[in-house]
Amino acid sequence: MGFSYVKRGGVSLDEIGQLYEMYSRDVYKFVLSMSRNGDVAEDVMQSTFLGAMKSLHTYKGQSSVKTWLIGIAKHEYYAYLKKCPSMVSLDQLGGVEWGQQSGVNVDYIVLMDAIAELEEPDKTIVVLRLINELSFKEIGELVGESESFCRVMFFRCKQKLRHCC
C-alpha cells in the first residue's frame, strides 16, 4: 500500500481504516511484546496510528509502511513510559500479564521472560524478528544499525536463548 493519497492533499477515513486493518495487529504485537500489558499495548497502538496520521506527510517511502509504523510505535511506547513512570517496563516484569492470558503456552512465557532479560538493542532485534517477522534490513533501519549487525546480533541472541530455555 502506497501513500499516493498524501499527494492529493488529504487522507480519507477509508484509507486510514485500510492502514489500521493491515498493520494494527503488527503494531499491537510489537508493543505487547515490549510492555507485556494488553491495555498499554492497546493505548500505544492507538497513539501510534494517531501519530502516523499527523505525520503522514513526512513518510518518504524509504522503508516499508510496517517498518515506519513500528518505528513510531517504539517512540510512542517510550513516551508512554515517560508519561506513566508507575508503569512497569518489560525488564521489570516476570510474566504477570502473560500468565493471566488463557491459552498462552508455558514455553512461550519462558521464552518471553528470557527475551526480557536481554539488553538493548538485542531485545528489540529479537522482538522485531520473532514477533513482528521483520527482515533484517527493516530491523536495521529501526535500530539504526546495518543489516549485517542485526543478523549477527540475532544469531548471538538465539544462542543465548537456547542456553537459558
NUZALUM-793049 format. One record per atom (N, C-alpha, C): z, y, x. Coordinates in steps of 0.05 Angstrom, whole numbers, plus 5000, padded with zeros to 4 digits. Layout:
// residues N
ZYX/...
***
This chain:
// residues 165
500049765017/500050005000/500050255018/498150425013/498050675028/499350905014/499351125027/500551365015/498351565009/496051474999/493851664994/494651864973/496451794956/497251984934/498752224945/499852204969/501252434981/499152664985/496752584992/494652784997/493852924972/494252804949/493552924924/495653134915/497753154930/499753364924/502053264908/502453014905/504752924890/504952624889/507152524878/507552244876/508252184847/506852004835/507351934807/509651744805/510951734782/513151544777/512151254780/509751204772/508650934775/508450854804/507651034821/507350974849/510150934862/512051094855/514751054865/515850784855/515250724830/516050464819/514850234835/512350264843/510950054858/512350024886/512950244899/514350234924/517050094921/518450164900/521050044895/520749744890/518849674873/518449384867/517749224892/516149344909/515149204933/517349174955/518949374958/520749384981/523749404976/524549424951/527449454946/528949204955/527848974951/529248724959/529648724990/527548805005/527848805034/529949005043/529949245031/531849445038/534649355031/534949235007/537549134998/538548915017/536848725025/537748515043/538648625070/537148825080/537848945105/540649075104/541049235083/543649385081/545849185075/545348985059/547448785053/548248635078/546248575095/546848435119/548548605138/548248865136/549849045153/552649095141/552649145115/555149235102/556748995091/555348785083/556548555070/558148625045/557148825032/558348925007/556048994988/555848844966/553748884947/553549164935/555949284930/555949554918/554949754938/555749724963/554849914984/551849874988/550949634989/548049574992/546449704970/547449684946/546049804923/545950104925/548250234932/548350524936/546450624957/546650484980/544950575003/542050524997/541350304983/538650254975/537550484958/539150574939/538350794921/537951054938/539851104956/539551334973/537051324991/536451084999/534051045016/531551125001/531351034976/528851094961/528751394953/531151514948/531151794943/530251954968/531351864991/530651995016/527651955022/526651725016/523751675021/522051855003/522851884978/521352064960/521252344971/523552434981/523752714991/522052755017/521952535033/520552565059/517952415061/516852355038/514352205037/512152355052/512252615051/510152775064/510252755095/512552655106/512752625135/511852355145/511252165126/510351895134/507551925147/507351825172/504851865187/503151605188/504251395178/502751145178/502750995205/504551085223/504650955250/506150685248/507550635227/508950385223/508350295194/509150055188/508749965161/510650105142/510050105117/511850235097/514550105098/514649835100/517149685101/518849775125/517549795148/519049885172/520050165168/518450335157/519350615152/521750625134/521650475112/523850465093/526350355105/526150145121/528450025133/529650215154/528050365167/529050575185/530650785170/529650865147/531151055130/533750925121/533650675113/535950535104/538150515125/537250465150/539150455172/540650725175/539150945174/540351205177/542151265152/541251195129/542851235105/545451075106/545350835116/547750665118/549750795137/548850885160/550651025179/551751285168/550051425153/551051665140/553151595119/552751385105/554651285084/557351225098/557251085120/559751025135/561251275143/559751485151/561051735159/562351875136/560951855112/562051985088/564351835077/564451575081/566451405069/567851255092/569551385107/570751255130/572651025122/573351015097/575050795088/573550535084/570850555084/569150325081/569350155106/569449895103/569649725126/566849655135/566349675161/563749615172/563449315177/561049225183/560448945188/562148835210/562748995231/564348895253/567148825245/568248955225/570948915217/571348705196/569148605185/569448415163/569548125173/570847965158/570947675165/569847505143/567947595128/566647425108/567747465080/569247675075/570547705049/568447725026/566547895029/564547935007/562847685005/561947565027/560247335025/561647105012/564147065018/565546845006/565946864976/565747104965/566147154937/563547104921/561347094935/558747054921/558346754917/557846684892/557446404886/554746314897/554746064906/552245944915/551546014944/553346144959/552846204986/553645975004/551845875020/552245655037/554345725059/556145535064/558245585084/557045635111/554945485119/553645525144/552545815146/551545915124/550546185124/552746385129/555046335117/557446515122/558146505151/558246275163/558946245191/556946395208/554346355202/552246495217/552546795215/553046895190/553247185187/555747295201/557947145202/560247225217/559647235247/558147045256/557347045285/555547275291/553647335273/551947565277/553547825278/555647835261/557348075260/558748125287/559147915302/560447945328/558548045350/556048045346/554148145366/554348445369/553648535393/553648825399/550948935390/550849205387/548349345382/546849365408/544249355409/542349325387/541849035379/543248845393/542748565387/543048495358/545148595346/545748535318/543448635300/542548875305/540348985288/537748825293/537248745317/534848595323/534848325308/537148195309/537447935295/537147965265/538548165254/538348205225/535548265216/534248445231/531448525223/529548285226/530048115245/528247885249/528847655229/531347585226/532147355209/532247425180/533447645173/533947715145/531447865134/530448055148/528248215138/525448115147/525447925165/522947795175/520947995185/521848195200/520048395212/518848275237/516548375245/515348305270/516948435293/516648325317/517948455340/516948735345/514448775339/513349045342/514749245323/515049165298/516449335278/519349375286/520649165296/523449185304/523649385327/521749365346/521749545369/521549835360/519849885340/519550155330/522150255318/523650085305/526150165292/528350215312/528550045332/530750075351/530050235376/527550325377/526750485400/526450335426/525550085424/525149925448/522449795446/521549665468/518949535468/519049275453/516749185446/516448925432/517548695450/516948715476/517948505495/520948505497/522148745498/525048765499/526248625474/525148675451/526148555426/525848255426/523648155436/523247865438/525347735456/525847855479/527747745498/530547755487/531247985475/533948005464/534347815440/532347775424/532547585402/532947305413/531447225433/531746965445/534646925456/535647125470/538347115481/540447095459/540047245438/541847245415/541846965402/539446855399/539346585387/540946385404/540746415431/542246235448/545246275444/546146525442/548946585437/549846465411/548246495390/548946405364/549046095362/547245965377/547345675378/549945575390/550945715410/553445625423/555845665405/555845865388/558145925372/558045805344/555745715336/555545605308/555245305309/
***
